[in-house]
Amino acid sequence: MQKSLFFMAILDYFRTFFTPNKTTEKRGFLDQMSRYASGSAISVSTDSAMSFAAVFAAIRILSESVAQLPIQLCERDANGDKTIRNDHPLYNLIHRKPNGYMTTYIFMQKIITDLCTNGNSYVQIVRNNTAQPLELLPLQADQMSVKQIDGKYFYQYSGGNSGQTIFEADDLLHFKGLTTDGLIGLSPIDTCANSIGWGLSLEKYGNTYFQNGAKVSGVLQTDRSLSTEAVDRLRNSFNANYSNIGDSNKTLILEEGLKFSGISLSNEASQFLVSRQFSIEEIARIFNLPPHLLRDLSKSSFSNIQEQSREFVQYSLMPYLKMIESEINGKLFKQTEIGKIFVEFNVNALLRGNPKDRSEYYRTMLNIGAMSINEIRQKENLNAIEEGDNLFMQMNMTTLTNIVEGQPVEEAPAPPEIDAELLEEEEITNGTN
């Protein structure tokens, strides 16, 4: 009895190779994915994650978006106004060239890339004898560790040619992402290794799917019984002519009474395509990006894509910008300057709407005296004009007290109108110069 059950089990096992049902196909795909993603088959590291197109695109978009923003060095006046301090000793260091081999663009790009991969970015502050910052040198994030000595925290750096170097906290800019202890940021790649590994598994599965043989869109059938020699000859002939990816779409030459029957897209291939799209959505979640920036337009439309772009600035970029600003403001300036001198990113260019919306906004701000013509032109990256600093106010607006007392309202010339079409033409002209 036991022998019969044993042979029946073997028979059922081999039968699954020739007569798979739908459940077997689904489990086969998921089991294949699990095999690729588990164990040592897929090793998720910074290098392997960056080889995944969605991860590379997400990090590139974030780093380039921050790097292109102008960073200004400002001073807060006693009345709350701010003035750009082009004459400050640190202006060129922050605005143009933080060190001898990097521009500000590359410098910021390096910081955001480290944050997206390691969760931390470290920059050495090179000072002169008077503690004035001279250079800002980015360090390798994976070579840094935090040490506590006598209740104070120090940074131990193992990179460079000088062996291990100990930095005090005031001599290092430490930009950190999401953190659980306030000291070290969490690496998005390490924390979300399973999700990234799933995407890498899909890439590997897709590559092996095509590398190991062409996908035939049908099967060969015959009513005749083929001999072993005929089957071997047919198999060898088929492998020689149609087994490589370059042999796809060739014409099949049939013999021995064979017939070709076409088949539709299998459940396995359908799951693969859906999972590919889902992996892009997962990467968008990890890096807090609208999916349309990763070129996933399945849930985007013309009406909501502009709002998603605004959300990208507000919820994706602003946390990085505030982190960088607060770290620089707390460590680069003198104690007497902290709170008065500060750096600030200018995000107005990314928040601008279309010309029609901007013209309506500017018209309203001009009519209530909140902005001058030159302030509007400055936001549009246009030069100031003479007498453009005047503020306009409509005289038919007055207080309730004046209405009760019966004081007349004098009419005044209306402020100039803002033409949306002219604004768009000036924008195009300014962009081509």
TILONU-965308 format. One record per residue (C-alpha): residue number from 0; z, x, y. Coordinates in nm, 4 decimals, decimal comma. Example, Ala and Ser with C-alpha at 12.3 -4.5 7.8 and 13.67 -1.06 7.14 Angstrom:
2
<n->0	Z->0,7800	X->1,2300	Y->-0,4500>
<n->1	Z->0,7140	X->1,3670	Y->-0,1060>
end
This chain:
433
<n->0	Z->0,0000	X->0,0000	Y->0,0000>
<n->1	Z->0,0949	X->0,2819	Y->0,2371>
<n->2	Z->-0,2285	X->0,4661	Y->0,1534>
<n->3	Z->-0,4297	X->0,1516	Y->0,2310>
<n->4	Z->-0,2619	X->0,1156	Y->0,5697>
<n->5	Z->-0,3213	X->0,4821	Y->0,6394>
<n->6	Z->-0,6946	X->0,4595	Y->0,5666>
<n->7	Z->-0,7222	X->0,1357	Y->0,7675>
<n->8	Z->-0,5619	X->0,3062	Y->1,0659>
<n->9	Z->-0,8099	X->0,5918	Y->1,0414>
<n->10	Z->-1,0967	X->0,3449	Y->1,0127>
<n->11	Z->-0,9784	X->0,1542	Y->1,3233>
<n->12	Z->-0,9419	X->0,4814	Y->1,5145>
<n->13	Z->-1,3021	X->0,5866	Y->1,4487>
<n->14	Z->-1,4294	X->0,2340	Y->1,5089>
<n->15	Z->-1,3178	X->0,2569	Y->1,8739>
<n->16	Z->-1,5721	X->0,5337	Y->1,9306>
<n->17	Z->-1,8619	X->0,3075	Y->1,8337>
<n->18	Z->-1,7495	X->-0,0428	Y->1,9374>
<n->19	Z->-1,5420	X->-0,0111	Y->2,2541>
<n->20	Z->-1,4263	X->-0,3360	Y->2,4123>
<n->21	Z->-1,3647	X->-0,3983	Y->2,7813>
<n->22	Z->-0,9964	X->-0,3157	Y->2,7584>
<n->23	Z->-1,0753	X->0,0166	Y->2,5971>
<n->24	Z->-1,3220	X->0,1037	Y->2,8737>
<n->25	Z->-1,0661	X->0,0348	Y->3,1486>
<n->26	Z->-0,7907	X->0,2253	Y->2,9770>
<n->27	Z->-1,0310	X->0,5087	Y->2,9057>
<n->28	Z->-1,1058	X->0,5492	Y->3,2742>
<n->29	Z->-0,7405	X->0,5329	Y->3,3773>
<n->30	Z->-0,6350	X->0,7632	Y->3,0954>
<n->31	Z->-0,9037	X->1,0078	Y->3,2031>
<n->32	Z->-0,7683	X->1,0015	Y->3,5577>
<n->33	Z->-0,4120	X->1,0473	Y->3,4368>
<n->34	Z->-0,5168	X->1,3434	Y->3,2258>
<n->35	Z->-0,6862	X->1,5072	Y->3,5209>
<n->36	Z->-0,3998	X->1,4435	Y->3,7661>
<n->37	Z->-0,1075	X->1,5340	Y->3,5403>
<n->38	Z->0,0186	X->1,8680	Y->3,4249>
<n->39	Z->-0,1664	X->2,1779	Y->3,5362>
<n->40	Z->-0,5156	X->2,0270	Y->3,5345>
<n->41	Z->-0,5038	X->1,9668	Y->3,9126>
<n->42	Z->-0,2973	X->2,2052	Y->4,1218>
<n->43	Z->-0,2424	X->2,0595	Y->4,4681>
<n->44	Z->-0,2049	X->2,3383	Y->4,7224>
<n->45	Z->-0,3160	X->2,3867	Y->5,0807>
<n->46	Z->-0,6437	X->2,5436	Y->4,9683>
<n->47	Z->-0,7206	X->2,2820	Y->4,7040>
<n->48	Z->-0,6253	X->1,9961	Y->4,9369>
<n->49	Z->-0,8515	X->2,1330	Y->5,2107>
<n->50	Z->-1,1375	X->2,1319	Y->4,9615>
<n->51	Z->-1,1050	X->1,7513	Y->4,9478>
<n->52	Z->-1,3451	X->1,6204	Y->5,2128>
<n->53	Z->-1,1138	X->1,3420	Y->5,3375>
<n->54	Z->-0,8211	X->1,5818	Y->5,3896>
<n->55	Z->-1,0415	X->1,8375	Y->5,5639>
<n->56	Z->-1,1861	X->1,5678	Y->5,7919>
<n->57	Z->-0,8412	X->1,4280	Y->5,8774>
<n->58	Z->-0,6992	X->1,7686	Y->5,9720>
<n->59	Z->-1,0120	X->1,8601	Y->6,1661>
<n->60	Z->-1,0031	X->1,5358	Y->6,3669>
<n->61	Z->-0,6343	X->1,5735	Y->6,4562>
<n->62	Z->-0,6544	X->1,9434	Y->6,5443>
<n->63	Z->-0,9723	X->1,9145	Y->6,7491>
<n->64	Z->-0,8520	X->1,6025	Y->6,9296>
<n->65	Z->-0,5326	X->1,7749	Y->7,0455>
<n->66	Z->-0,7076	X->2,1043	Y->7,1221>
<n->67	Z->-0,9608	X->1,9430	Y->7,3557>
<n->68	Z->-0,6952	X->1,7788	Y->7,5740>
<n->69	Z->-0,6195	X->1,9601	Y->7,9012>
<n->70	Z->-0,2593	X->2,0776	Y->7,9260>
<n->71	Z->-0,1165	X->2,0979	Y->8,2764>
<n->72	Z->0,1819	X->2,2813	Y->8,4212>
<n->73	Z->0,3544	X->2,0532	Y->8,6718>
<n->74	Z->0,6573	X->2,0421	Y->8,8997>
<n->75	Z->0,8644	X->1,7302	Y->8,9575>
<n->76	Z->0,9459	X->1,6738	Y->9,3250>
<n->77	Z->1,2681	X->1,5255	Y->9,4555>
<n->78	Z->1,1003	X->1,1875	Y->9,5121>
<n->79	Z->0,9712	X->1,1753	Y->9,1535>
<n->80	Z->0,6138	X->1,2807	Y->9,2264>
<n->81	Z->0,4574	X->1,5610	Y->9,0258>
<n->82	Z->0,2425	X->1,8471	Y->9,1505>
<n->83	Z->0,0176	X->2,0704	Y->8,9411>
<n->84	Z->0,1445	X->2,4285	Y->8,9742>
<n->85	Z->-0,1616	X->2,6489	Y->8,9406>
<n->86	Z->0,0356	X->2,9319	Y->9,1036>
<n->87	Z->0,3115	X->2,9446	Y->8,8420>
<n->88	Z->0,3345	X->3,2731	Y->8,6452>
<n->89	Z->0,2974	X->3,0872	Y->8,3140>
<n->90	Z->-0,0013	X->2,8754	Y->8,4180>
<n->91	Z->-0,2690	X->3,1047	Y->8,2720>
<n->92	Z->-0,0607	X->3,1612	Y->7,9575>
<n->93	Z->-0,0426	X->2,7882	Y->7,8881>
<n->94	Z->-0,3651	X->2,6605	Y->8,0376>
<n->95	Z->-0,6176	X->2,9326	Y->7,9479>
<n->96	Z->-0,5183	X->3,2196	Y->7,7191>
<n->97	Z->-0,1846	X->3,2273	Y->7,5331>
<n->98	Z->-0,2542	X->3,5719	Y->7,3848>
<n->99	Z->-0,5126	X->3,8467	Y->7,3799>
<n->100	Z->-0,7316	X->3,7002	Y->7,1049>
<n->101	Z->-0,7016	X->3,3212	Y->7,1362>
<n->102	Z->-0,8043	X->3,0568	Y->7,3834>
<n->103	Z->-0,5825	X->2,7545	Y->7,4384>
<n->104	Z->-0,8245	X->2,5468	Y->7,2294>
<n->105	Z->-0,7925	X->2,7723	Y->6,9215>
<n->106	Z->-0,4184	X->2,8072	Y->6,9808>
<n->107	Z->-0,3581	X->2,4313	Y->6,9753>
<n->108	Z->-0,5951	X->2,3867	Y->6,6830>
<n->109	Z->-0,3926	X->2,6405	Y->6,4840>
<n->110	Z->-0,0641	X->2,4619	Y->6,5634>
<n->111	Z->-0,1879	X->2,1197	Y->6,4502>
<n->112	Z->-0,3503	X->2,2613	Y->6,1371>
<n->113	Z->-0,0197	X->2,4246	Y->6,0376>
<n->114	Z->0,1657	X->2,0990	Y->6,1008>
<n->115	Z->-0,0793	X->1,9000	Y->5,8884>
<n->116	Z->-0,0652	X->2,1425	Y->5,5976>
<n->117	Z->0,2794	X->2,3041	Y->5,6050>
<n->118	Z->0,4723	X->2,0590	Y->5,8205>
<n->119	Z->0,5807	X->2,3469	Y->6,0476>
<n->120	Z->0,4188	X->2,5775	Y->6,2996>
<n->121	Z->0,5804	X->2,8923	Y->6,4368>
<n->122	Z->0,4869	X->3,0835	Y->6,7536>
<n->123	Z->0,6512	X->3,4062	Y->6,8612>
<n->124	Z->0,7403	X->3,4335	Y->7,2319>
<n->125	Z->0,6759	X->3,7921	Y->7,3427>
<n->126	Z->0,8832	X->3,8621	Y->7,6553>
<n->127	Z->0,9124	X->4,1488	Y->7,9025>
<n->128	Z->1,2356	X->4,3161	Y->8,0180>
<n->129	Z->1,3127	X->4,0235	Y->8,2493>
<n->130	Z->1,2682	X->3,7667	Y->7,9687>
<n->131	Z->0,9392	X->3,6473	Y->8,1210>
<n->132	Z->0,6989	X->3,5262	Y->7,8467>
<n->133	Z->0,3926	X->3,7503	Y->7,8177>
<n->134	Z->0,2236	X->3,6261	Y->7,4992>
<n->135	Z->0,2432	X->3,3444	Y->7,2480>
<n->136	Z->0,1599	X->3,4718	Y->6,8993>
<n->137	Z->0,1144	X->3,2216	Y->6,6125>
<n->138	Z->0,2761	X->3,3239	Y->6,2833>
<n->139	Z->0,2000	X->3,2301	Y->5,9236>
<n->140	Z->0,4043	X->2,9206	Y->5,8470>
<n->141	Z->0,4343	X->2,9921	Y->5,4738>
<n->142	Z->0,5964	X->3,3310	Y->5,5455>
<n->143	Z->0,8890	X->3,1904	Y->5,7456>
<n->144	Z->1,2352	X->3,0818	Y->5,6322>
<n->145	Z->1,5438	X->2,9627	Y->5,8206>
<n->146	Z->1,8731	X->3,1478	Y->5,7762>
<n->147	Z->2,2227	X->3,0524	Y->5,8911>
<n->148	Z->2,4484	X->3,3388	Y->5,9979>
<n->149	Z->2,7956	X->3,2746	Y->6,1437>
<n->150	Z->2,7058	X->2,9185	Y->6,2343>
<n->151	Z->2,3821	X->3,0149	Y->6,4152>
<n->152	Z->2,0306	X->2,9678	Y->6,2864>
<n->153	Z->1,7796	X->3,2510	Y->6,2672>
<n->154	Z->1,4223	X->3,2754	Y->6,1452>
<n->155	Z->1,3245	X->3,5359	Y->5,8856>
<n->156	Z->0,9557	X->3,6241	Y->5,8854>
<n->157	Z->0,8055	X->3,8092	Y->5,5894>
<n->158	Z->0,4510	X->3,8440	Y->5,7206>
<n->159	Z->0,2961	X->4,1193	Y->5,9290>
<n->160	Z->0,3000	X->4,4935	Y->5,8791>
<n->161	Z->0,6615	X->4,5517	Y->5,9788>
<n->162	Z->0,8180	X->4,3896	Y->5,6748>
<n->163	Z->1,0852	X->4,1289	Y->5,7351>
<n->164	Z->1,1610	X->4,0365	Y->6,0949>
<n->165	Z->1,4517	X->3,8302	Y->6,2242>
<n->166	Z->1,3916	X->3,6021	Y->6,5229>
<n->167	Z->1,6475	X->3,4183	Y->6,7290>
<n->168	Z->1,5737	X->3,0523	Y->6,7916>
<n->169	Z->1,5051	X->3,1105	Y->7,1633>
<n->170	Z->1,2326	X->3,3649	Y->7,0843>
<n->171	Z->1,0339	X->3,1289	Y->6,8643>
<n->172	Z->0,8529	X->2,8042	Y->6,9262>
<n->173	Z->0,9126	X->2,5931	Y->6,6165>
<n->174	Z->0,6977	X->2,2806	Y->6,5996>
<n->175	Z->0,8049	X->2,0624	Y->6,3102>
<n->176	Z->0,6728	X->1,7383	Y->6,1668>
<n->177	Z->0,8717	X->1,4695	Y->5,9889>
<n->178	Z->1,2033	X->1,6251	Y->5,8900>
<n->179	Z->1,5062	X->1,5163	Y->5,6889>
<n->180	Z->1,7496	X->1,7845	Y->5,8107>
<n->181	Z->1,6284	X->1,8588	Y->6,1637>
<n->182	Z->1,5490	X->2,2203	Y->6,0715>
<n->183	Z->1,2384	X->2,2243	Y->5,8529>
<n->184	Z->0,9480	X->1,9817	Y->5,8628>
<n->185	Z->0,8127	X->1,8216	Y->5,5473>
<n->186	Z->0,4697	X->1,9307	Y->5,4302>
<n->187	Z->0,2354	X->1,6299	Y->5,4079>
<n->188	Z->0,0408	X->1,8011	Y->5,1308>
<n->189	Z->0,3474	X->1,8803	Y->4,9189>
<n->190	Z->0,5145	X->1,5460	Y->4,9832>
<n->191	Z->0,2015	X->1,3439	Y->4,9037>
<n->192	Z->0,0686	X->1,5727	Y->4,6307>
<n->193	Z->0,0207	X->1,2838	Y->4,3863>
<n->194	Z->-0,2028	X->1,0882	Y->4,6241>
<n->195	Z->-0,4053	X->1,3961	Y->4,7158>
<n->196	Z->-0,4206	X->1,4971	Y->4,3492>
<n->197	Z->-0,5655	X->1,1540	Y->4,2709>
<n->198	Z->-0,8485	X->1,2170	Y->4,5166>
<n->199	Z->-0,9073	X->1,5642	Y->4,3746>
<n->200	Z->-0,9131	X->1,4153	Y->4,0244>
<n->201	Z->-1,1825	X->1,1724	Y->4,1305>
<n->202	Z->-1,3865	X->1,4623	Y->4,2669>
<n->203	Z->-1,3467	X->1,6557	Y->3,9430>
<n->204	Z->-1,4235	X->1,3499	Y->3,7325>
<n->205	Z->-1,7389	X->1,2805	Y->3,9329>
<n->206	Z->-1,8544	X->1,6411	Y->3,9046>
<n->207	Z->-1,8040	X->1,6586	Y->3,5287>
<n->208	Z->-1,9621	X->1,3151	Y->3,4919>
<n->209	Z->-2,2915	X->1,4538	Y->3,6193>
<n->210	Z->-2,2606	X->1,8175	Y->3,5115>
<n->211	Z->-2,2118	X->1,7315	Y->3,1454>
<n->212	Z->-2,5182	X->1,5136	Y->3,1220>
<n->213	Z->-2,7455	X->1,2706	Y->3,2974>
<n->214	Z->-2,6353	X->0,9105	Y->3,3094>
<n->215	Z->-2,8929	X->0,7044	Y->3,1187>
<n->216	Z->-2,9424	X->0,3516	Y->3,2426>
<n->217	Z->-3,0143	X->0,2122	Y->2,8939>
<n->218	Z->-2,9886	X->0,2585	Y->2,5171>
<n->219	Z->-3,2421	X->0,3234	Y->2,2372>
<n->220	Z->-3,2659	X->0,0653	Y->1,9597>
<n->221	Z->-3,4658	X->0,0401	Y->1,6360>
<n->222	Z->-3,4799	X->-0,1921	Y->1,3379>
<n->223	Z->-3,5711	X->0,0930	Y->1,1065>
<n->224	Z->-3,3306	X->0,3163	Y->0,9226>
<n->225	Z->-3,3743	X->0,6725	Y->1,0462>
<n->226	Z->-3,3265	X->0,9691	Y->0,8222>
<n->227	Z->-3,0811	X->1,2432	Y->0,9059>
<n->228	Z->-3,3670	X->1,4734	Y->0,9963>
<n->229	Z->-3,5147	X->1,2118	Y->1,2328>
<n->230	Z->-3,1786	X->1,1523	Y->1,4031>
<n->231	Z->-3,1200	X->1,5263	Y->1,4476>
<n->232	Z->-3,4702	X->1,5799	Y->1,5807>
<n->233	Z->-3,4324	X->1,2865	Y->1,8237>
<n->234	Z->-3,0921	X->1,4116	Y->1,9420>
<n->235	Z->-3,2167	X->1,7677	Y->1,9953>
<n->236	Z->-3,5258	X->1,6448	Y->2,1742>
<n->237	Z->-3,3221	X->1,4167	Y->2,4000>
<n->238	Z->-3,0664	X->1,6892	Y->2,4846>
<n->239	Z->-3,3431	X->1,9353	Y->2,5648>
<n->240	Z->-3,5270	X->1,6987	Y->2,7995>
<n->241	Z->-3,2690	X->1,4609	Y->2,9484>
<n->242	Z->-2,9185	X->1,6143	Y->2,9277>
<n->243	Z->-2,9075	X->1,7866	Y->3,2706>
<n->244	Z->-2,8627	X->1,6262	Y->3,6105>
<n->245	Z->-3,2067	X->1,7522	Y->3,7136>
<n->246	Z->-3,3589	X->1,5497	Y->3,4288>
<n->247	Z->-3,2453	X->1,2156	Y->3,5726>
<n->248	Z->-3,5148	X->0,9517	Y->3,6289>
<n->249	Z->-3,7629	X->1,1186	Y->3,3940>
<n->250	Z->-3,9833	X->0,8984	Y->3,1759>
<n->251	Z->-3,8512	X->0,8554	Y->2,8235>
<n->252	Z->-4,1046	X->0,9151	Y->2,5460>
<n->253	Z->-4,0165	X->0,6914	Y->2,2511>
<n->254	Z->-4,1130	X->0,7289	Y->1,8859>
<n->255	Z->-4,0118	X->0,6093	Y->1,5415>
<n->256	Z->-4,0339	X->0,2453	Y->1,6609>
<n->257	Z->-3,7610	X->0,2913	Y->1,9232>
<n->258	Z->-3,7122	X->0,0416	Y->2,2052>
<n->259	Z->-3,5416	X->0,1002	Y->2,5380>
<n->260	Z->-3,2859	X->-0,1586	Y->2,6607>
<n->261	Z->-3,1532	X->-0,1291	Y->3,0149>
<n->262	Z->-2,7811	X->-0,1653	Y->3,0939>
<n->263	Z->-2,6077	X->-0,2542	Y->3,4177>
<n->264	Z->-2,3394	X->-0,0572	Y->3,6014>
<n->265	Z->-2,0452	X->-0,0137	Y->3,3680>
<n->266	Z->-1,6881	X->-0,1088	Y->3,4488>
<n->267	Z->-1,6030	X->0,2592	Y->3,4367>
<n->268	Z->-1,8539	X->0,3459	Y->3,7098>
<n->269	Z->-1,7439	X->0,0462	Y->3,9174>
<n->270	Z->-1,3806	X->0,1588	Y->3,9025>
<n->271	Z->-1,4872	X->0,5067	Y->4,0029>
<n->272	Z->-1,6605	X->0,3820	Y->4,3192>
<n->273	Z->-1,3662	X->0,1602	Y->4,4203>
<n->274	Z->-1,1194	X->0,4419	Y->4,3558>
<n->275	Z->-1,3241	X->0,6772	Y->4,5718>
<n->276	Z->-1,2883	X->0,4405	Y->4,8661>
<n->277	Z->-0,9182	X->0,3889	Y->4,7971>
<n->278	Z->-0,8578	X->0,7649	Y->4,7996>
<n->279	Z->-0,9990	X->0,7827	Y->5,1540>
<n->280	Z->-0,7637	X->0,5050	Y->5,2627>
<n->281	Z->-0,4727	X->0,6972	Y->5,1113>
<n->282	Z->-0,5588	X->1,0103	Y->5,3100>
<n->283	Z->-0,5843	X->0,7986	Y->5,6268>
<n->284	Z->-0,2315	X->0,6691	Y->5,5585>
<n->285	Z->-0,0915	X->1,0159	Y->5,4981>
<n->286	Z->-0,2225	X->1,1541	Y->5,8274>
<n->287	Z->-0,1780	X->0,8274	Y->6,0193>
<n->288	Z->-0,5451	X->0,7886	Y->6,1079>
<n->289	Z->-0,7604	X->0,4786	Y->6,1529>
<n->290	Z->-0,9931	X->0,4723	Y->5,8498>
<n->291	Z->-1,3045	X->0,4542	Y->6,0665>
<n->292	Z->-1,2379	X->0,8109	Y->6,1869>
<n->293	Z->-1,2869	X->0,9216	Y->5,8249>
<n->294	Z->-1,6141	X->0,7273	Y->5,8277>
<n->295	Z->-1,4705	X->0,4407	Y->5,6240>
<n->296	Z->-1,6151	X->0,1426	Y->5,8117>
<n->297	Z->-1,5430	X->-0,1182	Y->5,5464>
<n->298	Z->-1,2708	X->-0,2822	Y->5,7576>
<n->299	Z->-1,3999	X->-0,1984	Y->6,1045>
<n->300	Z->-1,6164	X->-0,3962	Y->6,3408>
<n->301	Z->-1,7538	X->-0,3577	Y->6,6920>
<n->302	Z->-1,4760	X->-0,5777	Y->6,8283>
<n->303	Z->-1,1792	X->-0,3877	Y->6,6831>
<n->304	Z->-1,3007	X->-0,0279	Y->6,6704>
<n->305	Z->-1,2198	X->0,0297	Y->7,0393>
<n->306	Z->-0,8649	X->-0,0954	Y->6,9885>
<n->307	Z->-0,8304	X->0,1273	Y->6,6822>
<n->308	Z->-0,9376	X->0,4242	Y->6,8941>
<n->309	Z->-0,6625	X->0,3437	Y->7,1443>
<n->310	Z->-0,4120	X->0,3190	Y->6,8602>
<n->311	Z->-0,5288	X->0,6612	Y->6,7427>
<n->312	Z->-0,4202	X->0,8110	Y->7,0760>
<n->313	Z->-0,0957	X->0,6154	Y->7,0935>
<n->314	Z->0,0276	X->0,6400	Y->6,7354>
<n->315	Z->-0,1557	X->0,9407	Y->6,5891>
<n->316	Z->-0,1832	X->1,1933	Y->6,8728>
<n->317	Z->0,1113	X->1,1143	Y->7,1003>
<n->318	Z->0,3814	X->1,2188	Y->6,8478>
<n->319	Z->0,2185	X->1,5628	Y->6,8203>
<n->320	Z->0,1772	X->1,5906	Y->7,1974>
<n->321	Z->0,5391	X->1,4968	Y->7,2744>
<n->322	Z->0,6632	X->1,7405	Y->7,0101>
<n->323	Z->0,4632	X->2,0275	Y->7,1594>
<n->324	Z->0,5623	X->1,9395	Y->7,5154>
<n->325	Z->0,9353	X->1,9192	Y->7,4416>
<n->326	Z->0,9413	X->2,2497	Y->7,2500>
<n->327	Z->0,7527	X->2,4379	Y->7,5234>
<n->328	Z->0,9557	X->2,2803	Y->7,8045>
<n->329	Z->1,2828	X->2,3784	Y->7,6394>
<n->330	Z->1,2060	X->2,7439	Y->7,5620>
<n->331	Z->0,9402	X->2,8904	Y->7,7917>
<n->332	Z->1,0923	X->2,8247	Y->8,1330>
<n->333	Z->1,3988	X->2,9646	Y->8,3042>
<n->334	Z->1,7242	X->2,7711	Y->8,2958>
<n->335	Z->1,6845	X->2,6921	Y->8,6657>
<n->336	Z->1,3361	X->2,5511	Y->8,5996>
<n->337	Z->1,4135	X->2,3329	Y->8,2976>
<n->338	Z->1,3788	X->1,9689	Y->8,3954>
<n->339	Z->1,1836	X->2,0570	Y->8,7073>
<n->340	Z->0,8896	X->2,2597	Y->8,5729>
<n->341	Z->0,7185	X->2,1128	Y->8,2684>
<n->342	Z->0,3932	X->2,1008	Y->8,0738>
<n->343	Z->0,2055	X->1,7792	Y->8,0068>
<n->344	Z->-0,1081	X->1,6811	Y->7,8183>
<n->345	Z->-0,3600	X->1,4680	Y->8,0044>
<n->346	Z->-0,4769	X->1,1874	Y->7,7744>
<n->347	Z->-0,6456	X->0,9745	Y->8,0412>
<n->348	Z->-0,9938	X->1,0677	Y->7,9198>
<n->349	Z->-0,9182	X->0,9391	Y->7,5676>
<n->350	Z->-0,7583	X->0,6179	Y->7,6926>
<n->351	Z->-1,0428	X->0,5179	Y->7,9196>
<n->352	Z->-1,2193	X->0,1973	Y->7,8262>
<n->353	Z->-1,5795	X->0,1030	Y->7,8871>
<n->354	Z->-1,7165	X->0,1089	Y->8,2465>
<n->355	Z->-1,6746	X->-0,2666	Y->8,2942>
<n->356	Z->-1,3064	X->-0,2658	Y->8,1954>
<n->357	Z->-1,2355	X->0,0416	Y->8,4056>
<n->358	Z->-1,4038	X->-0,1016	Y->8,7140>
<n->359	Z->-1,1981	X->-0,4219	Y->8,6896>
<n->360	Z->-0,8785	X->-0,2193	Y->8,6485>
<n->361	Z->-0,9610	X->0,0092	Y->8,9420>
<n->362	Z->-1,0523	X->-0,2888	Y->9,1623>
<n->363	Z->-0,7168	X->-0,4511	Y->9,0939>
<n->364	Z->-0,5225	X->-0,1297	Y->9,1567>
<n->365	Z->-0,7176	X->-0,0683	Y->9,4786>
<n->366	Z->-0,6629	X->-0,4214	Y->9,6103>
<n->367	Z->-0,2851	X->-0,4100	Y->9,5658>
<n->368	Z->-0,2571	X->-0,0655	Y->9,7240>
<n->369	Z->-0,1449	X->0,1064	Y->9,4046>
<n->370	Z->-0,4309	X->0,3596	Y->9,3990>
<n->371	Z->-0,6542	X->0,5207	Y->9,6592>
<n->372	Z->-1,0272	X->0,5820	Y->9,6273>
<n->373	Z->-0,9712	X->0,9521	Y->9,5692>
<n->374	Z->-0,7162	X->0,8803	Y->9,2952>
<n->375	Z->-0,9740	X->0,6625	Y->9,1229>
<n->376	Z->-1,2407	X->0,9310	Y->9,1629>
<n->377	Z->-1,0030	X->1,1903	Y->9,0214>
<n->378	Z->-0,9511	X->0,9821	Y->8,7065>
<n->379	Z->-1,3310	X->0,9606	Y->8,6735>
<n->380	Z->-1,3581	X->1,3409	Y->8,7107>
<n->381	Z->-1,5318	X->1,3050	Y->9,0488>
<n->382	Z->-1,4720	X->1,5046	Y->9,3663>
<n->383	Z->-1,2671	X->1,3635	Y->9,6526>
<n->384	Z->-1,4321	X->1,2173	Y->9,9632>
<n->385	Z->-1,3267	X->1,2100	Y->10,3258>
<n->386	Z->-1,0783	X->0,9379	Y->10,4178>
<n->387	Z->-1,0516	X->0,8554	Y->10,0492>
<n->388	Z->-0,6731	X->0,8904	Y->10,0455>
<n->389	Z->-0,6140	X->0,5674	Y->10,2397>
<n->390	Z->-0,4396	X->0,2829	Y->10,0589>
<n->391	Z->-0,5792	X->-0,0692	Y->10,1028>
<n->392	Z->-0,3837	X->-0,3945	Y->10,0996>
<n->393	Z->-0,5107	X->-0,7484	Y->10,1425>
<n->394	Z->-0,3504	X->-0,9040	Y->10,4522>
<n->395	Z->-0,3547	X->-1,2574	Y->10,3126>
<n->396	Z->-0,0624	X->-1,1555	Y->10,0939>
<n->397	Z->0,2782	X->-1,1858	Y->10,2594>
<n->398	Z->0,6431	X->-1,2479	Y->10,1784>
<n->399	Z->0,7997	X->-1,5910	Y->10,1307>
<n->400	Z->1,0172	X->-1,5300	Y->10,4407>
<n->401	Z->0,7129	X->-1,4923	Y->10,6629>
<n->402	Z->0,5662	X->-1,8186	Y->10,5271>
<n->403	Z->0,8903	X->-2,0104	Y->10,6001>
<n->404	Z->0,9118	X->-1,8660	Y->10,9530>
<n->405	Z->0,5508	X->-1,9652	Y->11,0126>
<n->406	Z->0,4265	X->-1,6197	Y->11,1013>
<n->407	Z->0,0466	X->-1,6038	Y->11,1053>
<n->408	Z->-0,1394	X->-1,3917	Y->10,8541>
<n->409	Z->-0,3904	X->-1,1537	Y->11,0058>
<n->410	Z->-0,7068	X->-1,0915	Y->10,8173>
<n->411	Z->-0,8215	X->-0,7345	Y->10,7605>
<n->412	Z->-1,1434	X->-0,5860	Y->10,6293>
<n->413	Z->-1,1639	X->-0,6023	Y->10,2537>
<n->414	Z->-1,1589	X->-0,2750	Y->10,0613>
<n->415	Z->-1,4879	X->-0,1489	Y->9,9220>
<n->416	Z->-1,6095	X->-0,3082	Y->9,6006>
<n->417	Z->-1,6301	X->-0,1049	Y->9,2799>
<n->418	Z->-1,9626	X->-0,1529	Y->9,1051>
<n->419	Z->-1,9436	X->-0,1216	Y->8,7245>
<n->420	Z->-2,3117	X->-0,0241	Y->8,6972>
<n->421	Z->-2,2714	X->0,2443	Y->8,9656>
<n->422	Z->-1,9579	X->0,3693	Y->8,7898>
<n->423	Z->-2,1506	X->0,4032	Y->8,4642>
<n->424	Z->-2,4385	X->0,5853	Y->8,6380>
<n->425	Z->-2,1953	X->0,8318	Y->8,8006>
<n->426	Z->-2,0295	X->0,8852	Y->8,4644>
<n->427	Z->-2,3619	X->0,9699	Y->8,3003>
<n->428	Z->-2,4641	X->1,1938	Y->8,5896>
<n->429	Z->-2,1312	X->1,3744	Y->8,5852>
<n->430	Z->-2,1535	X->1,4236	Y->8,2105>
<n->431	Z->-2,4950	X->1,5858	Y->8,2317>
<n->432	Z->-2,3883	X->1,8353	Y->8,4990>
end
